[in-house]
Amino acid sequence: MFHRKAIAAGIALALVAGLAQAREIKSVGVTVGSLGNPFFVTIAKGAEAKVKELYPNAKVLAVSADYDLNKQFTQIDNFISAGVDLILLNAADPKAIEPAVRKAQKAGIAVVGVDVAAAGADATVQTDNIQAGRIACEYIVKRLNGQGNVVIQNGPQVSAVVDRVTGCKEVLKATPGIKVLSDDQDGKGSREGGMNVMLGHLTRFPKLDAVFTINDPQAIGTDLAARQLKRKGLVIASVDGAPDIENALKTDTQVEASASQDPWAMAQQAVMIGNDVLNGKRPANPMVLIPSTLVTRDNVGSYKGWSSPR
């Protein structure tokens, strides 16, 4: 009898201990490529909205790493010192960031990558970038009726960019009538970078039919370069579905399509996964891919856009 009571008491204690272990998020650190980019601003806002929904008193601190690995190491150290529970990490370098990730995890912090993979992270939530590159370049092939000269305008070699170019190349290689004139020039992910690379390409290639750019700022820079050199008849397609591109698709530009990302949904999902990890529930697959849809001149009117909560 005593033995049975002791067992019952032990189970009760175990249950109480289990309940006590449920971990609330008190603070979250978010470090992203650049808070000058509306994509990362939306990630920060989406994360904050989800954190506050789960834990109304929690604090969210978002900082800009400016694509600088050393700066991001310092930011993660600061998050560790501040005792955050969760870090959302947009890695400046997907592999080299690993020691900082491990250090944070050792301090009992969950680390979830957003937008690009981060070595050692508990999970990563990102756009299905191979698929995004694929659908943007399928659009180009269709518009050119499978014949023409195309440039792939590359960018910083983070996993998201590498995957987009991979998806695009798969499509273009499968179309014998398409000739890729260049695929290795870095537009630096920026409008200015895209413009500079495109000025060079338009000078070098008198016959150019289409350009795939790895993001929307480069697409807008590409369009500006074409205007400056008075080159018409280009088809420009990219990846992002950014606010700027919504405007470009509605006005007189040569930008015709963009494979959209959903930074709001990405951030919200990353917070939920981080919360699960802190409470002992690990994701079945540590790589969560959000599918991309193509935004074109035809459907931009019904496109939800980045910053609309959902």
C-alpha positions as CSV (number, residue, x, y, z in Angstrom):
1,M,0.0,0.0,0.0
2,F,2.8,2.4,1.0
3,H,4.6,1.5,-2.2
4,R,1.6,2.3,-4.3
5,K,1.1,5.7,-2.6
6,A,4.8,6.5,-3.1
7,I,4.5,5.7,-6.8
8,A,1.4,7.9,-7.0
9,A,3.2,10.7,-5.2
10,G,6.2,10.3,-7.5
11,I,4.0,10.6,-10.6
12,A,2.3,13.7,-9.2
13,L,5.7,15.3,-8.6
14,A,6.8,14.4,-12.1
15,L,3.7,16.0,-13.5
16,V,4.2,19.2,-11.5
17,A,7.9,19.2,-12.6
18,G,6.8,18.7,-16.2
19,L,4.4,21.7,-16.0
20,A,7.0,23.9,-14.4
21,Q,9.4,23.2,-17.3
22,A,7.1,24.9,-19.9
23,R,9.3,27.7,-20.9
24,E,7.9,31.2,-21.7
25,I,9.7,33.5,-24.1
26,K,10.6,36.7,-22.3
27,S,12.9,38.2,-24.9
28,V,13.9,37.6,-28.6
29,G,16.9,38.8,-30.5
30,V,16.6,39.2,-34.3
31,T,19.7,39.9,-36.5
32,V,19.2,40.4,-40.2
33,G,21.1,41.4,-43.3
34,S,20.0,45.1,-43.4
35,L,17.1,47.0,-41.8
36,G,17.4,49.3,-44.7
37,N,15.7,46.6,-46.8
38,P,11.9,46.4,-46.4
39,F,12.1,42.6,-46.6
40,F,14.1,42.4,-43.3
41,V,11.9,45.1,-41.7
42,T,8.9,42.9,-42.5
43,I,10.7,39.9,-40.9
44,A,11.3,41.9,-37.7
45,K,7.7,43.1,-37.6
46,G,6.2,39.7,-38.4
47,A,8.4,38.1,-35.6
48,E,7.4,40.8,-33.1
49,A,3.7,40.3,-33.9
50,K,3.8,36.6,-33.3
51,V,6.0,36.9,-30.2
52,K,3.5,39.4,-28.7
53,E,0.6,37.2,-29.6
54,L,2.1,34.3,-27.7
55,Y,3.7,36.3,-24.9
56,P,2.3,39.9,-24.6
57,N,5.0,41.1,-22.3
58,A,8.0,39.7,-24.2
59,K,10.6,42.1,-25.7
60,V,11.9,41.8,-29.3
61,L,15.1,43.5,-30.3
62,A,15.9,43.6,-34.0
63,V,19.4,44.7,-35.2
64,S,21.0,45.1,-38.6
65,A,24.2,43.1,-39.3
66,D,24.8,44.9,-42.5
67,Y,26.1,41.6,-44.1
68,D,29.1,41.9,-41.8
69,L,30.0,38.6,-40.1
70,N,32.1,40.1,-37.3
71,K,29.3,42.5,-36.5
72,Q,26.8,39.6,-36.3
73,F,29.1,37.7,-34.0
74,T,29.1,40.7,-31.6
75,Q,25.3,41.0,-31.9
76,I,24.9,37.3,-30.9
77,D,27.2,37.8,-28.0
78,N,25.1,40.8,-26.9
79,F,22.0,38.7,-27.2
80,I,23.6,35.9,-25.0
81,S,24.6,38.6,-22.4
82,A,21.1,40.0,-22.4
83,G,19.7,36.5,-21.7
84,V,17.3,36.2,-24.7
85,D,15.4,33.0,-25.1
86,L,15.3,32.9,-28.9
87,I,17.4,34.2,-31.7
88,L,16.1,34.6,-35.2
89,L,19.2,34.6,-37.4
90,N,19.6,35.8,-41.0
91,A,23.2,34.6,-41.3
92,A,25.8,36.9,-43.0
93,D,27.7,33.7,-43.8
94,P,25.8,30.4,-43.5
95,K,28.8,28.3,-42.6
96,A,31.1,30.7,-40.7
97,I,28.3,31.7,-38.3
98,E,28.3,28.2,-36.7
99,P,30.5,28.9,-33.7
100,A,28.2,31.8,-32.6
101,V,25.1,29.5,-33.1
102,R,26.7,26.8,-30.9
103,K,27.6,29.4,-28.2
104,A,24.0,30.6,-28.1
105,Q,22.6,27.1,-27.9
106,K,25.1,26.3,-25.1
107,A,23.6,29.2,-23.2
108,G,20.1,27.6,-23.5
109,I,19.0,29.8,-26.4
110,A,17.0,28.4,-29.4
111,V,18.4,29.6,-32.8
112,V,16.2,29.6,-35.9
113,G,17.5,30.7,-39.3
114,V,15.3,32.9,-41.4
115,D,15.7,33.4,-45.2
116,V,19.1,31.7,-45.4
117,A,20.4,28.5,-43.9
118,A,22.6,28.8,-40.8
119,A,24.9,25.9,-39.9
120,G,24.0,24.3,-36.5
121,A,20.7,26.2,-36.1
122,D,17.8,24.3,-34.6
123,A,15.8,24.9,-37.8
124,T,15.7,27.2,-40.8
125,V,12.6,28.8,-42.4
126,Q,13.1,30.1,-45.9
127,T,11.5,30.5,-49.3
128,D,11.8,27.5,-51.6
129,N,14.4,29.4,-53.5
130,I,15.1,26.7,-56.1
131,Q,11.4,26.8,-57.0
132,A,11.4,30.6,-57.0
133,G,14.3,30.8,-59.5
134,R,12.6,28.1,-61.5
135,I,9.3,29.9,-61.9
136,A,10.9,33.2,-62.7
137,C,13.0,31.6,-65.5
138,E,10.0,29.6,-66.8
139,Y,8.3,32.9,-67.3
140,I,11.4,34.2,-69.3
141,V,11.4,31.0,-71.5
142,K,7.7,31.4,-72.2
143,R,8.0,35.1,-73.0
144,L,10.9,34.4,-75.4
145,N,9.1,31.4,-77.0
146,G,12.1,29.3,-76.1
147,Q,14.6,31.4,-78.2
148,G,17.0,34.2,-77.1
149,N,20.0,35.5,-75.3
150,V,19.7,35.7,-71.5
151,V,21.8,37.0,-68.7
152,I,21.6,35.6,-65.1
153,Q,22.6,38.5,-62.8
154,N,24.1,36.8,-59.7
155,G,24.5,38.2,-56.2
156,P,26.0,37.7,-52.7
157,Q,26.7,33.9,-52.4
158,V,24.3,33.2,-49.5
159,S,22.3,30.0,-49.8
160,A,19.1,31.8,-50.9
161,V,20.9,33.4,-53.9
162,V,22.8,30.2,-54.9
163,D,19.5,28.3,-54.8
164,R,17.7,30.8,-57.0
165,V,20.4,30.7,-59.6
166,T,20.4,26.9,-59.5
167,G,16.6,26.8,-60.1
168,C,16.9,29.3,-63.0
169,K,19.8,27.4,-64.6
170,E,17.8,24.1,-64.5
171,V,15.1,25.7,-66.6
172,L,17.3,27.6,-69.1
173,K,19.5,24.5,-69.6
174,A,16.5,22.4,-70.5
175,T,15.6,24.9,-73.3
176,P,18.1,24.4,-76.2
177,G,17.1,27.7,-77.9
178,I,18.2,29.8,-74.9
179,K,21.8,31.0,-74.7
180,V,23.1,32.2,-71.3
181,L,25.6,35.0,-72.0
182,S,26.7,35.5,-68.4
183,D,25.8,34.0,-65.0
184,D,28.6,35.1,-62.6
185,Q,28.4,38.9,-62.1
186,D,27.5,40.0,-58.6
187,G,24.9,42.7,-58.5
188,K,25.4,42.9,-54.7
189,G,21.7,42.5,-53.9
190,S,21.3,46.3,-54.5
191,R,19.7,48.7,-57.0
192,E,23.1,50.4,-57.6
193,G,24.9,47.0,-57.9
194,G,22.3,45.8,-60.4
195,M,22.5,49.0,-62.4
196,N,26.3,48.9,-62.6
197,V,26.4,45.2,-63.7
198,M,23.7,45.8,-66.3
199,L,25.4,48.8,-67.8
200,G,28.4,46.5,-68.4
201,H,26.3,43.8,-69.9
202,L,24.3,46.1,-72.2
203,T,27.6,47.5,-73.4
204,R,29.1,44.0,-74.0
205,F,26.0,42.4,-75.5
206,P,24.3,44.2,-78.4
207,K,21.7,41.5,-78.6
208,L,20.2,40.7,-75.2
209,D,16.6,39.5,-74.8
210,A,16.0,38.8,-71.1
211,V,17.6,39.2,-67.6
212,F,17.0,37.1,-64.5
213,T,18.1,39.0,-61.3
214,I,18.4,37.3,-58.0
215,N,16.3,40.0,-56.2
216,D,14.0,43.0,-56.9
217,P,16.4,45.8,-56.1
218,Q,18.8,44.4,-58.8
219,A,15.8,44.2,-61.2
220,I,15.0,47.8,-60.7
221,G,18.7,48.8,-61.2
222,T,18.7,46.7,-64.4
223,D,15.6,48.5,-65.7
224,L,17.3,51.9,-64.9
225,A,20.4,50.8,-66.8
226,A,18.3,49.9,-69.8
227,R,16.6,53.3,-69.7
228,Q,19.9,55.1,-69.4
229,L,21.3,53.3,-72.5
230,K,17.9,53.5,-74.3
231,R,17.6,49.7,-74.7
232,K,14.1,48.4,-75.3
233,G,12.6,45.0,-75.6
234,L,14.1,43.4,-72.5
235,V,12.2,41.0,-70.3
236,I,13.3,41.3,-66.7
237,A,12.3,38.7,-64.1
238,S,13.4,38.4,-60.5
239,V,12.7,37.0,-57.0
240,D,11.1,38.9,-54.0
241,G,7.7,40.4,-54.7
242,A,8.9,43.5,-52.9
243,P,6.8,46.7,-52.5
244,D,9.1,48.4,-55.1
245,I,8.4,45.7,-57.6
246,E,4.6,46.0,-57.2
247,N,5.0,49.6,-58.4
248,A,7.4,48.6,-61.2
249,L,4.8,46.0,-62.5
250,K,2.1,48.6,-62.5
251,T,4.1,51.3,-64.4
252,D,6.1,51.6,-67.5
253,T,9.2,49.5,-66.8
254,Q,10.7,46.4,-68.4
255,V,10.3,44.4,-65.2
256,E,7.6,41.8,-66.0
257,A,7.6,39.2,-63.2
258,S,8.9,38.5,-59.7
259,A,8.7,35.2,-57.8
260,S,7.3,36.3,-54.4
261,Q,8.6,35.7,-50.9
262,D,6.5,36.0,-47.8
263,P,8.7,37.4,-45.0
264,W,5.8,38.0,-42.7
265,A,4.8,34.3,-42.8
266,M,8.5,33.2,-42.6
267,A,9.1,35.2,-39.4
268,Q,5.9,34.0,-37.8
269,Q,6.7,30.4,-38.5
270,A,10.2,30.8,-37.2
271,V,8.9,32.1,-33.9
272,M,6.5,29.2,-33.5
273,I,9.3,26.7,-34.3
274,G,11.6,28.5,-31.8
275,N,8.9,28.3,-29.1
276,D,8.4,24.6,-29.7
277,V,12.2,24.0,-29.6
278,L,12.4,25.7,-26.2
279,N,9.6,23.4,-24.9
280,G,11.3,20.2,-26.1
281,K,9.4,19.8,-29.4
282,R,11.8,19.7,-32.3
283,P,10.6,20.1,-35.9
284,A,10.3,16.9,-37.9
285,N,12.3,18.5,-40.7
286,P,14.7,21.3,-39.7
287,M,14.4,22.9,-43.1
288,V,11.0,24.5,-43.6
289,L,10.4,25.7,-47.2
290,I,7.7,28.3,-48.0
291,P,6.6,28.0,-51.7
292,S,6.8,31.0,-54.0
293,T,4.2,32.3,-56.4
294,L,4.8,34.4,-59.5
295,V,3.7,38.0,-59.5
296,T,3.2,39.4,-63.0
297,R,1.6,42.4,-64.6
298,D,-1.6,40.3,-64.9
299,N,-2.0,39.4,-61.3
300,V,-0.2,42.2,-59.3
301,G,-3.6,43.8,-58.6
302,S,-4.6,40.9,-56.4
303,Y,-1.2,40.3,-54.8
304,K,-1.2,40.6,-51.0
305,G,2.3,42.0,-50.7
306,W,4.9,41.6,-47.9
307,S,3.5,43.6,-45.1
308,S,-0.1,42.5,-45.0
309,P,-0.6,40.5,-41.8
310,R,-2.2,37.1,-42.3
